[in-house]
Amino acid sequence: MTSLIDIIFLLLLFFMLTSTFTRYAEVELMSAASGAAPSQARPLFLRLTPEALSLNGQQVALDDLGARLSDLTADAADDGALLLVSPVGDVTAQGLVDVLTRLRDVPHLAVRVLGAG
C-alpha cells in the first residue's frame, strides 16, 4: 500500500512540472469615449496581418515600431495621437499582444483596436 503523503507528493510534483511559471503582464485597452469632442489630428493606422505590419501603408518591422511611432507623435505631444490597430486575417492573440506591449512604451499615444468586420 502507498501512503497518503506519497500520493500527495506525486500530485504536487505533477502539477508543479506541468504548470508554467511565466509572469503575466497587463495590456491596457482604451474603451470608446462617449460624448468626447473629436480630435482635429488625423489618426495613425496600423494594419496587423499574420505576416507583416504596416503603419499608414508603409511596411514596418515590429522592432522598429516604437521608434517610428515616437517620431510621428513627437509633434502631437499636446493632445496626444490616436493609433487605430486593425488585425486582418488569422492574426493570433499573441501577435496582437506583442504589438500592444510594444505600443505601451510610446509616449502620448492612445491605442484603439478595431474589431473584425
Legacy VTK file of the C-alpha trace (Angstrom):
# vtk DataFile Version 3.0
C-alpha trace
ASCII
DATASET POLYDATA
POINTS 117 float
0.000 0.000 0.000
1.103 3.549 -0.760
0.834 6.068 1.997
-1.260 9.182 1.515
1.726 11.520 1.790
3.401 9.787 -1.158
0.324 10.290 -3.327
0.071 13.944 -2.318
3.759 14.441 -3.062
3.383 12.864 -6.510
0.364 15.018 -7.299
2.160 18.136 -6.148
5.180 17.242 -8.247
2.991 16.564 -11.274
1.192 19.915 -11.080
4.404 21.830 -10.475
6.078 20.317 -13.514
3.124 20.738 -15.854
2.285 24.346 -14.996
4.027 27.403 -16.359
5.752 29.882 -14.131
5.743 32.818 -16.512
4.966 36.296 -15.400
1.707 37.596 -16.771
1.615 41.208 -17.897
-1.318 43.516 -18.255
-2.258 45.083 -21.543
-4.200 48.310 -21.127
-7.041 48.803 -23.578
-8.924 52.035 -24.076
-12.680 51.869 -24.370
-14.570 54.173 -26.663
-15.268 57.533 -25.090
-18.867 58.651 -25.307
-19.562 62.284 -25.987
-15.912 63.229 -26.393
-15.061 66.023 -28.766
-13.481 64.769 -31.978
-9.793 65.453 -32.289
-8.546 67.600 -35.154
-5.454 65.455 -35.650
-5.611 62.628 -38.126
-5.279 59.200 -36.527
-2.463 56.832 -37.383
-3.409 53.449 -38.835
-1.587 50.201 -38.057
-2.571 47.163 -40.117
-1.618 43.877 -38.491
-1.514 40.716 -40.599
-0.035 37.334 -39.694
2.950 38.068 -41.945
3.646 41.791 -41.571
2.864 45.177 -40.035
2.117 48.325 -41.989
1.952 51.791 -40.458
-0.013 54.255 -42.615
0.519 51.989 -45.621
4.285 51.513 -45.171
5.814 48.221 -44.027
7.448 48.365 -40.613
9.231 45.753 -38.510
7.978 45.020 -35.005
11.333 46.054 -33.530
11.215 49.449 -35.309
7.565 50.177 -34.496
8.181 52.104 -31.274
10.826 54.364 -32.811
8.704 55.117 -35.894
5.687 55.983 -33.759
7.763 58.145 -31.428
8.925 60.147 -34.442
5.358 60.538 -35.735
3.879 61.519 -32.363
6.651 63.925 -31.305
4.762 66.963 -32.589
1.402 65.799 -31.176
2.577 65.873 -27.549
-0.106 68.373 -26.510
-3.203 66.414 -27.491
-1.622 63.034 -27.954
-2.010 60.881 -31.028
-4.581 58.222 -31.779
-3.442 54.918 -33.265
-6.019 52.586 -34.781
-4.875 48.958 -34.838
-6.644 46.745 -37.350
-5.969 42.986 -37.124
-6.594 41.411 -40.531
-6.883 37.737 -41.343
-5.844 34.998 -38.952
-3.859 37.169 -36.546
-3.235 35.302 -33.316
-3.981 36.798 -29.934
-0.288 36.536 -29.079
0.612 38.586 -32.152
-1.803 41.311 -31.096
-0.475 41.277 -27.525
3.116 41.544 -28.825
2.184 44.671 -30.778
0.262 46.183 -27.852
3.177 45.663 -25.467
5.483 47.493 -27.898
2.964 50.336 -28.140
2.777 50.700 -24.358
6.207 52.370 -24.279
5.337 55.086 -26.822
4.507 58.353 -25.000
1.400 60.417 -25.845
-0.244 57.602 -27.802
-3.809 56.388 -27.407
-4.354 52.947 -28.924
-7.695 51.583 -30.093
-8.123 48.112 -31.515
-10.669 47.861 -34.292
-12.938 44.833 -34.344
-13.175 42.390 -37.205
-15.824 43.383 -39.715
LINES 1 118
117 0 1 2 3 4 5 6 7 8 9 10 11 12 13 14 15 16 17 18 19 20 21 22 23 24 25 26 27 28 29 30 31 32 33 34 35 36 37 38 39 40 41 42 43 44 45 46 47 48 49 50 51 52 53 54 55 56 57 58 59 60 61 62 63 64 65 66 67 68 69 70 71 72 73 74 75 76 77 78 79 80 81 82 83 84 85 86 87 88 89 90 91 92 93 94 95 96 97 98 99 100 101 102 103 104 105 106 107 108 109 110 111 112 113 114 115 116
